Amino acid sequence: MAHLTYDGLFALQHRGQESAGMAVADGVDIVVIKDMGLVANVFNEYKLASLQGHVAAGHTRYSTSGTSTWHNAQPVYRSLATTGFALGHNGNLTNTEALAADAGMLPGVVGSDSDLIAELLATHLAGHPDHDLVDSLRVVLPTLEGAFSLVLIDHERLIGVRDPNGFRPLCLGRLPDGGWVLASETPALDVVGATFVRELDPGELLVVEEGELRSSTPFPASAIDPTLCIFEFVYLARPDSRLYGRELHGVRRRMGELLAATDPVAADMVMGVPDSAIPAAEGYAAAAGIAYGQGLVKNRYIGRTFIAPEQHQRDQGVRRKLNPLRDSIAGKRLVVVDDSVVRGTTTRAVVRMLREAGAREVHLRISSPPYRWPCFYGLDTGTRGELIAAGLDVEQIREYVDADSLAYLSLDDLQRAIGVPGAGFCTACLTGEYPVAVPVSLSKGVLEPTGV
């Protein structure tokens, strides 16, 4: 199980680069290994050999609640007199502060919203010796608000949970030997040889025990409101992932085609900013009848700059990650396709690189609408002050990044590219319409002691 989980974590490395961890249970004990760094830095054959068991949970962390420290690495573990469990969380609670206050937890008692969920479960179990982990989940889950796709294990069972909005993805797969796998994205199923079965429904609690599945919904029917994060289609998920039954590579290519139809420009070459914008650039080039080419080389050993926890890390990451192909660029009018402009860090640096490499013109085409509002459901975009489109219009952004022209895909065309009529989406980062209320006091450090 440890080796399968290790392979699955590699397939999900793009979702979190700060820390990685794994918990494995053998029916008697649960062993947890976690540390700061990438999956390959945290695990080796020696550590994997020590993780023996038949049920496991792994996690790669991108911090949105709590600082980027070893203490906040996951899976989160709790040991009680009669049981123990480990928990991995993708998303971000919006009522973190209220939950901690209601439970009498002072700042600093738990380090993140994920840790808080584990503590609430452990507290309930300690006070109700006749309850097991699933019983406690049925009590605790309805009190949580916001985004939470969860995987949990105890000594015998694998458990999956998706919040009533289904903000973050979670899917189920079947191994050739009959075992079951839960993962955020379908490529993690592919790499371990599992067959995709289905996506968990918003509000679903799925228990795998002795090879059998038990599904239930511990939330009131009125709370179920499917709103999958639309930014998963734009940037977060891998292009070989499937969401709402659509492979993302084709969706992103269609984004580029629609962008070419609405915002054409005379140019010599279309190029994409590696990696997530490449399919959209291919689609733009094909629809516009302009040659597609490579203009930037990506250093594969540098992680995703968008999800780095600090701004200075993002700045350094851009310079380290991308380098221009001067012979391909010099003297040409370029259409440069990117998936988004969030803080403007990468975009401004890319335009500068291309001009320094001899580009005659740089026309930016963005395969999503302007990112104007912070996300509180699993992205670390802080405040509106960090978002370039929150304070500047399109022309002002064009001037800031020094492009010859700039155009964005409309929200209608983004949904048209996804091509799932009637499906629910969270578009809060684009529209400011939040499906779940967000307290004014909510911040990444909401559980941190004051002044720390």
C-alpha positions in Angstrom: 0.0 0.0 0.0 2.9 2.4 0.8 4.3 2.1 -2.7 0.9 2.5 -4.4 0.3 5.6 -2.3 3.7 6.9 -3.1 3.0 6.6 -6.8 -0.4 8.3 -6.4 1.2 11.2 -4.5 3.6 11.8 -7.4 0.6 12.1 -9.7 -0.8 14.8 -7.3 2.4 16.7 -6.6 1.1 19.7 -8.7 -1.6 20.2 -6.1 0.8 20.8 -3.2 4.6 21.3 -3.0 5.2 22.4 0.6 5.0 19.1 2.5 4.1 15.5 1.9 3.0 12.6 4.1 1.5 9.2 4.4 -0.3 7.1 7.0 -0.5 3.3 6.8 -2.6 1.0 9.0 -2.1 -2.8 9.4 -5.2 -3.5 11.6 -3.4 -2.8 14.8 -1.3 0.3 14.4 -1.2 3.4 12.2 2.2 4.7 11.3 2.6 8.2 9.9 5.6 9.7 8.1 5.4 13.3 7.0 7.9 16.1 6.3 8.5 19.3 4.5 9.3 19.2 0.9 8.3 17.3 -2.3 7.2 13.6 -2.3 10.6 12.5 -3.6 12.4 14.4 -0.8 10.2 13.0 2.0 10.1 9.3 1.0 12.7 6.7 0.0 12.8 2.9 -0.1 13.9 2.7 3.5 10.9 4.8 4.7 8.5 3.0 2.5 9.6 -0.4 3.7 8.7 0.7 7.3 5.1 1.4 6.2 3.4 -2.0 6.2 -0.4 -2.4 6.1 -3.5 -2.8 4.0 -5.0 0.7 4.1 -3.2 4.0 3.6 -3.8 7.7 3.1 -1.3 10.2 1.5 -1.3 14.0 1.1 0.7 16.8 -0.6 0.1 20.2 1.1 -0.6 23.6 -0.4 -1.2 25.8 2.7 -4.4 27.9 2.7 -5.0 27.7 6.5 -2.1 27.7 8.9 1.6 28.3 8.2 3.8 26.1 6.1 5.5 24.1 8.9 6.1 20.5 9.8 3.4 20.6 12.4 0.8 21.5 9.8 1.9 18.8 7.3 -0.6 16.0 6.7 -2.0 13.5 7.2 -3.2 14.8 10.6 -3.1 12.0 13.2 -5.0 11.4 16.4 -4.6 8.4 18.8 -7.3 7.6 21.4 -7.6 4.9 24.0 -9.7 2.7 21.8 -8.9 3.9 18.2 -6.8 6.1 16.1 -7.2 7.8 12.7 -5.4 9.9 10.1 -6.9 12.6 8.0 -6.0 14.4 4.8 -7.9 17.6 3.7 -8.2 19.5 0.4 -10.0 22.8 0.7 -10.5 25.5 3.3 -13.1 25.9 6.0 -14.9 29.2 6.2 -16.2 28.9 9.8 -12.8 27.9 11.3 -12.7 30.6 14.0 -16.3 30.0 15.1 -15.7 26.2 15.4 -12.6 26.7 17.4 -14.3 29.2 19.7 -17.3 26.9 20.2 -15.0 24.1 21.2 -13.1 26.3 23.6 -9.8 26.1 21.7 -7.5 29.0 22.3 -5.4 30.3 19.4 -2.4 28.0 18.8 -4.1 24.8 20.1 -4.5 23.6 16.6 -2.5 24.8 13.6 -4.8 24.6 10.7 -8.5 24.0 9.8 -7.5 20.4 8.9 -6.0 20.0 12.4 -9.3 21.5 13.8 -11.4 18.9 12.0 -9.3 16.1 13.4 -9.5 17.6 16.9 -13.3 17.9 16.7 -13.6 14.3 15.7 -11.2 13.1 18.4 -13.1 15.2 21.1 -16.4 13.6 20.0 -14.9 10.1 20.1 -13.4 10.7 23.5 -16.8 11.8 24.9 -18.8 9.0 23.2 -17.0 5.7 23.7 -19.9 3.9 22.0 -19.3 5.8 18.7 -16.8 4.9 16.0 -15.1 7.3 13.5 -18.1 7.1 11.1 -20.5 8.0 13.8 -18.4 11.0 14.8 -18.2 12.1 11.2 -22.0 12.1 11.0 -22.0 14.5 14.0 -19.1 16.8 13.1 -19.4 17.1 9.3 -22.7 19.1 9.3 -21.0 21.7 11.5 -18.3 22.4 8.9 -18.7 25.1 6.3 -16.6 25.8 3.2 -14.5 23.5 1.2 -13.5 20.0 2.4 -12.7 17.0 0.4 -11.4 14.5 3.0 -9.8 11.1 3.1 -9.5 9.3 6.4 -8.3 6.0 7.6 -8.6 4.2 10.9 -7.2 0.7 11.6 -9.4 -1.0 9.1 -11.3 1.4 6.9 -10.8 4.0 4.1 -13.3 6.9 4.2 -13.9 9.7 1.7 -15.9 12.9 2.2 -16.9 15.7 -0.1 -18.5 18.9 1.2 -22.1 19.7 0.1 -20.8 22.1 -2.6 -18.2 19.7 -4.0 -15.8 22.7 -4.3 -12.7 20.3 -4.6 -12.7 17.1 -6.6 -12.6 13.6 -5.2 -12.9 10.4 -7.3 -13.2 6.7 -6.7 -11.2 3.9 -8.5 -11.0 0.1 -8.5 -7.7 -1.8 -8.4 -7.3 -5.0 -10.4 -7.2 -7.1 -7.2 -10.5 -5.6 -6.1 -9.1 -2.9 -3.8 -10.5 0.6 -3.8 -8.7 4.0 -4.2 -9.8 7.6 -3.5 -7.9 10.5 -5.1 -8.3 14.1 -5.9 -7.7 13.6 -9.6 -8.0 10.7 -12.0 -4.2 10.5 -13.1 -3.5 9.2 -9.5 -5.8 6.3 -10.3 -4.1 5.7 -13.7 -0.6 5.5 -12.2 -1.5 2.9 -9.6 -3.4 0.8 -12.2 -6.9 1.6 -10.9 -9.9 2.0 -13.1 -12.0 5.1 -12.7 -15.4 4.4 -11.2 -17.0 7.7 -10.5 -16.6 11.1 -8.8 -18.0 11.3 -5.3 -21.1 13.3 -5.1 -21.2 16.7 -3.2 -22.2 15.9 0.3 -21.3 12.2 0.1 -19.7 10.1 2.9 -18.2 7.0 1.4 -16.9 4.2 3.7 -14.8 1.3 2.3 -14.7 -1.6 4.8 -13.8 -5.2 4.0 -13.9 -4.5 0.3 -17.5 -3.2 0.4 -18.7 0.3 -0.1 -21.3 2.2 2.0 -22.5 5.6 0.8 -24.6 8.1 2.7 -25.2 11.8 3.0 -24.9 13.3 6.5 -25.9 16.8 5.4 -29.4 18.1 5.0 -30.8 18.1 1.5 -31.1 21.8 1.5 -27.3 22.1 1.9 -26.4 20.2 -1.3 -25.5 22.8 -3.9 -22.9 21.5 -6.5 -20.4 24.2 -7.2 -17.1 22.7 -8.4 -14.3 25.3 -8.5 -14.1 26.5 -12.1 -10.4 27.3 -11.6 -9.8 23.6 -11.5 -10.5 23.6 -15.3 -8.3 26.7 -15.9 -5.2 25.9 -13.9 -5.3 23.6 -10.9 -6.0 20.2 -12.2 -3.7 18.2 -14.7 -4.7 18.3 -18.4 -5.1 14.5 -18.3 -7.6 14.7 -15.4 -11.3 14.2 -15.9 -13.9 16.4 -14.1 -17.6 16.4 -14.8 -16.8 13.7 -17.3 -14.6 16.0 -19.4 -10.8 15.5 -20.0 -9.2 18.9 -19.3 -6.8 19.0 -22.2 -9.7 19.1 -24.6 -11.5 21.7 -22.5 -8.4 24.0 -22.4 -7.8 23.6 -26.1 -11.4 24.7 -26.7 -10.8 27.7 -24.5 -8.1 28.8 -26.9 -10.3 28.2 -29.9 -13.0 30.5 -28.5 -10.4 33.1 -27.5 -9.1 33.2 -31.1 -12.7 33.7 -32.3 -13.4 36.6 -30.0 -10.0 38.3 -29.8 -8.0 37.7 -33.0 -4.7 39.5 -33.8 -2.2 39.5 -36.6 0.9 37.6 -35.5 3.7 35.3 -36.7 3.5 32.7 -33.9 1.3 31.5 -31.1 3.0 30.2 -27.9 1.8 29.1 -24.5 3.3 29.8 -21.1 4.3 26.4 -19.8 2.6 24.2 -18.8 -1.0 24.7 -18.0 -1.6 27.2 -20.9 -0.1 25.0 -23.6 -3.4 23.3 -24.7 -5.2 26.7 -24.9 -2.3 28.0 -27.1 -2.6 25.0 -29.4 -6.3 25.7 -29.7 -5.8 29.4 -30.4 -3.2 28.7 -33.1 -5.4 26.1 -34.9 -8.4 28.3 -34.8 -6.5 31.4 -35.9 -4.5 29.7 -38.6 -1.2 31.0 -37.1 1.8 28.8 -36.6 2.2 27.4 -33.2 5.7 27.4 -31.6 7.7 27.1 -28.5 8.9 30.4 -27.0 9.8 29.4 -23.4 11.7 26.5 -21.9 10.5 25.4 -18.5 12.9 24.1 -15.9 11.1 20.9 -14.8 12.7 21.0 -11.4 11.0 24.2 -10.4 7.5 23.9 -8.9 4.3 25.9 -9.7 4.9 29.5 -8.8 1.2 30.3 -8.3 0.9 28.0 -5.2 4.2 29.0 -3.6 3.4 30.2 0.0 5.3 33.5 -0.1 5.6 36.3 -2.7 9.4 36.4 -2.8 9.3 32.6 -3.6 6.9 33.3 -6.5 9.3 36.0 -7.8 12.3 33.8 -7.6 10.4 30.9 -9.1 9.5 32.8 -12.2 13.1 33.7 -12.9 14.3 30.2 -12.2 11.5 28.4 -14.0 11.3 30.0 -17.5 13.9 30.9 -20.1 13.3 32.2 -23.6 14.2 30.4 -26.9 15.7 33.5 -28.6 16.0 32.1 -32.1 12.3 31.3 -32.1 11.3 34.7 -30.7 13.5 37.3 -32.3 11.8 39.7 -34.7 8.4 38.0 -34.4 4.9 39.2 -33.5 3.9 36.9 -30.7 0.5 35.8 -29.4 1.3 34.6 -25.9 -1.5 32.5 -24.3 -1.6 32.1 -20.5 -4.2 30.6 -18.3 -4.7 33.5 -15.9 -3.3 36.7 -14.5 -3.6 36.6 -10.7 -1.0 38.7 -9.1 0.7 39.7 -12.3 4.1 38.4 -11.2 4.6 35.7 -13.8 3.0 37.7 -16.7 5.1 40.8 -16.3 8.3 38.8 -16.0 7.3 36.7 -19.1 6.7 39.8 -21.3 10.0 41.3 -20.2 11.8 38.1 -21.1 10.3 37.9 -24.5 11.1 41.6 -25.3 14.6 41.1 -24.1 14.9 38.1 -26.4 13.9 40.2 -29.4 10.1 39.8 -29.8 8.8 42.6 -32.0 5.3 42.5 -30.5 3.7 40.7 -27.5 0.0 40.1 -27.6 -1.4 38.5 -24.4 -4.4 36.2 -24.6 -5.8 34.9 -21.3 -7.9 31.7 -21.3 -10.0 32.8 -18.3 -11.8 35.9 -17.2 -10.0 38.5 -14.9 -9.3 37.0 -11.5 -10.7 39.8 -9.3 -11.7 38.2 -6.0 -9.8 36.1 -3.4 -10.6 32.5 -3.0 -11.6 31.2 0.5 -12.3 27.6 -0.6 -8.8 26.2 -1.2 -6.6 28.8 -2.9 -4.2 31.1 -1.1 -4.9 34.4 -2.8 -5.2 36.4 0.4 -6.9 39.7 -0.1 -8.2 41.7 -3.1 -5.1 44.0 -2.7 -3.0 41.1 -4.0 -5.0 40.6 -7.2 -4.1 42.9 -10.1 -7.5 42.8 -11.7 -9.2 43.9 -8.5 -7.9 47.4 -8.8 -7.0 47.8 -12.5 -9.0 47.5 -15.7 -7.8 45.5 -18.7 -6.0 48.5 -20.3 -4.2 49.4 -17.1 -3.1 45.7 -16.7 -1.8 45.8 -20.2 0.2 48.9 -19.4 1.5 47.3 -16.2 2.7 44.1 -17.9 3.9 46.1 -21.0 2.1 44.0 -23.6 1.0 45.3 -27.0 -2.5 44.0 -26.4 -4.4 42.0 -23.8 -7.7 40.1 -24.0 -9.4 37.7 -21.7 -11.9 34.8 -22.3 -15.4 35.7 -21.1 -17.1 33.7 -18.4 -19.8 32.5 -20.9 -17.1 31.2 -23.2 -15.2 29.5 -20.4 -18.4 27.6 -19.4 -19.1 26.9 -23.1 -15.6 25.4 -23.4 -16.2 23.1 -20.4 -19.3 22.0 -22.1 -21.4 20.6 -19.3 -24.7 22.4 -19.5 -26.5 22.7 -16.1 -23.4 21.7 -14.1 -22.7 23.9 -11.0 -19.6 26.0 -10.7 -18.0 28.2 -8.1 -17.0 31.4 -10.0 -16.3 33.5 -6.9 -12.7 34.4 -7.9 -14.1 35.8 -11.2 -17.5 37.3 -10.1 -17.3 37.8 -6.3 -20.4 35.6 -5.9 -19.5 33.3 -3.0 -21.7 30.1 -2.6 -20.8 29.9 1.1 -20.7 33.0 3.3 -17.2 34.1 4.2 -16.5 35.9 7.6 -14.7 39.2 7.3 -12.1 37.9 9.9 -11.2 34.8 7.8 -7.5 34.7 7.0 -4.7 32.1 6.6 -3.5 32.8 10.1 -6.9 32.7 11.8 -5.8 30.0 14.3 -2.4 31.4 15.0 -1.7 33.1 18.3 -1.8 36.9 18.1 1.5 38.4 17.2 3.1 35.2 16.0 
